[in-house]
Amino acid sequence: MDALVEEAAKKAAVAWIAVAGNPPTLAWCAWLGSALLVVTGEGEQAIPGLAEADTADVILRGDHGGRIVTFPADVTRIAPQDEAWTELVPQLAAKRLNSSGAADDLVRTWAERCVVSRLTPAGASADMPDDAQAAPPRPTPATRIPRRPFRLHKVRGARGR
C-alpha cells in the first residue's frame, strides 16, 4: 500500500468519493482495518452507486483544503453477520459525530437500514492533475431568500443645505 495514501487516510475525517463516472461526493469516513469505512443509506449520507459498486475513486484533502492524494479503491460491503462487522463497525459508530444515540443503537440501526462499505486502496495513487480541476456548481433546488440590509437607525434623506 502507498504510504501517502495510508497516512492521508488515517488523518481524514471526510473523503470525496466518485463512483462510475459520477461527480465526487463528500462523505464522512474512518480509516479502520487498512481501509476507509463509509456508511450510506436511510438516515445517513447518500453516495450514488456506492452500495452496488465494485470500485471507486477516492480523493483526500488536507486541512488547508488542497488535494493530497487520489487513489482507486476496491469496494466491498460488510454484512452484519461478517466477523469484520463485529470488529470494525462498533469502532466506526464510536467515531460518528453528531449521532442521535449511543454507539450500540447506531450499530443496530446500520444493520437494519444501511450499507457499510469498505474502500480498500487498490493500486498506486494517481498523479496530481496539472489544471485546477475547477467545475461550475451543481444544479440544486435549494434557494436562499435575500434579507433586507440591517439598519441600526432610520436613514433620513439629506435636507437642503
matplotlib code that plots the C-alpha trace (Angstrom):
import matplotlib.pyplot as plt

x = [0.0, 1.1, 2.5, 1.0, -2.5, -2.3, -1.1, -3.6, -6.5, -5.6, -6.0, -9.1, -12.5, -14.0, -13.3, -14.5, -15.8, -16.5, -18.4, -19.0, -18.3, -20.5, -19.0, -17.2, -19.4, -18.2, -18.6, -17.5, -15.4, -12.9, -9.7, -10.1, -8.6, -6.4, -9.4, -11.8, -15.2, -18.3, -21.9, -24.7, -28.5, -31.6, -30.7, -27.1, -25.2, -26.1, -23.3, -24.9, -24.0, -21.6, -23.7, -23.6, -20.1, -17.0, -14.6, -14.5, -12.0, -11.2, -9.8, -8.3, -7.6, -5.6, -6.5, -5.7, -8.3, -5.8, -5.8, -3.2, -3.9, -6.3, -6.4, -8.6, -10.3, -11.9, -15.4, -16.8, -19.8, -19.6, -22.6, -23.9, -23.1, -19.5, -16.7, -15.4, -18.8, -18.3, -14.7, -14.9, -18.5, -18.6, -15.4, -16.9, -20.0, -17.9, -16.2, -19.5, -20.0, -23.5, -25.1, -28.6, -27.9, -25.4, -22.9, -24.7, -28.0, -26.3, -24.8, -28.2, -29.7, -26.9, -27.5, -31.2, -31.2, -27.8, -24.8, -21.3, -18.8, -15.1, -12.9, -9.5, -6.8, -6.1, -3.0, -0.9, -2.2, -2.9, -0.7, -1.8, -3.6, -1.9, -5.0, -7.2, -10.0, -12.5, -16.1, -19.3, -21.6, -24.0, -27.7, -29.7, -33.3, -32.0, -32.7, -32.0, -34.3, -32.2, -32.5, -33.1, -30.0, -29.6, -30.0, -29.2, -31.3, -33.6, -31.8, -33.3, -33.0, -30.5, -32.1, -31.5, -28.3]
y = [0.0, 3.5, 5.2, 8.6, 7.0, 5.3, 8.4, 10.8, 8.3, 7.9, 11.6, 12.1, 12.7, 13.1, 12.0, 12.8, 9.6, 9.2, 6.1, 5.0, 8.4, 10.4, 13.6, 13.1, 13.3, 14.4, 11.7, 11.2, 8.2, 6.5, 4.5, 1.2, -2.2, -0.8, 0.6, 3.6, 2.7, 4.6, 4.3, 5.0, 4.5, 5.7, 8.4, 8.5, 10.1, 9.4, 8.4, 7.5, 4.0, 3.1, 0.4, -1.5, -0.6, -2.8, 0.1, 3.8, 6.7, 8.4, 11.9, 13.0, 16.6, 18.2, 20.7, 23.6, 22.2, 21.2, 17.7, 15.4, 12.2, 10.4, 6.6, 3.8, 1.6, -1.8, -1.6, -4.4, -4.5, -5.5, -7.5, -7.7, -11.4, -10.9, -11.2, -7.8, -6.2, -7.1, -5.9, -2.7, -1.3, -0.5, 1.4, 3.3, 4.1, 5.5, 7.8, 9.1, 12.7, 14.1, 10.7, 10.7, 7.9, 5.5, 3.7, 0.3, 1.8, 3.2, -0.2, -1.8, 0.9, 0.5, -3.3, -2.8, 0.2, 1.0, -0.3, -0.2, -0.2, -0.9, 1.1, -0.7, 1.1, -0.8, 0.2, 3.2, 6.7, 8.8, 11.6, 15.1, 16.9, 19.9, 22.0, 23.4, 20.8, 23.6, 22.9, 25.0, 24.4, 21.5, 22.4, 22.4, 23.1, 25.0, 28.7, 31.5, 34.4, 37.6, 39.5, 43.2, 45.1, 45.7, 49.3, 50.5, 53.6, 55.3, 56.8, 60.2, 61.9, 64.8, 68.1, 71.1, 73.0]
z = [0.0, -0.8, 2.4, 1.3, 0.9, 4.3, 6.1, 4.5, 5.1, 8.8, 9.3, 7.1, 8.6, 5.1, 1.6, -1.9, -3.5, -7.2, -8.4, -12.0, -13.6, -11.2, -9.8, -6.5, -3.4, 0.0, 2.7, 6.3, 6.7, 9.1, 8.5, 10.2, 9.3, 6.5, 4.6, 4.6, 6.0, 4.8, 5.8, 3.3, 3.4, 5.2, 7.7, 6.6, 3.7, 0.0, -2.3, -5.7, -6.8, -3.9, -2.4, -5.7, -6.9, -7.0, -7.5, -6.7, -6.8, -3.5, -3.2, 0.1, 1.0, 3.7, 6.4, 4.0, 1.5, -1.1, -2.7, -1.1, -3.0, -5.3, -5.4, -6.8, -4.3, -4.3, -2.7, -0.6, 1.7, 5.3, 6.3, 9.9, 10.0, 9.0, 11.5, 10.3, 11.3, 15.0, 14.9, 12.9, 12.9, 16.6, 16.2, 13.3, 15.3, 18.1, 15.6, 14.3, 15.2, 15.9, 16.2, 17.7, 20.2, 21.7, 19.5, 20.1, 18.9, 15.9, 15.0, 15.2, 13.0, 10.4, 10.4, 9.7, 7.3, 5.9, 4.0, 5.4, 2.6, 2.9, 0.4, 0.2, -1.7, -5.0, -6.9, -6.9, -6.3, -9.4, -10.5, -9.4, -12.2, -13.9, -14.1, -11.3, -11.8, -11.1, -12.1, -12.0, -9.1, -9.5, -10.0, -6.8, -5.8, -2.8, -2.7, -0.3, 0.2, 0.4, 3.6, 3.8, 4.8, 8.5, 9.6, 13.1, 12.8, 10.3, 7.4, 6.5, 3.3, 3.0, 3.8, 1.7, 2.6]

ax = plt.figure().add_subplot(projection="3d")
ax.plot(x, y, z, "-o")
ax.set_aspect("equal")
plt.show()
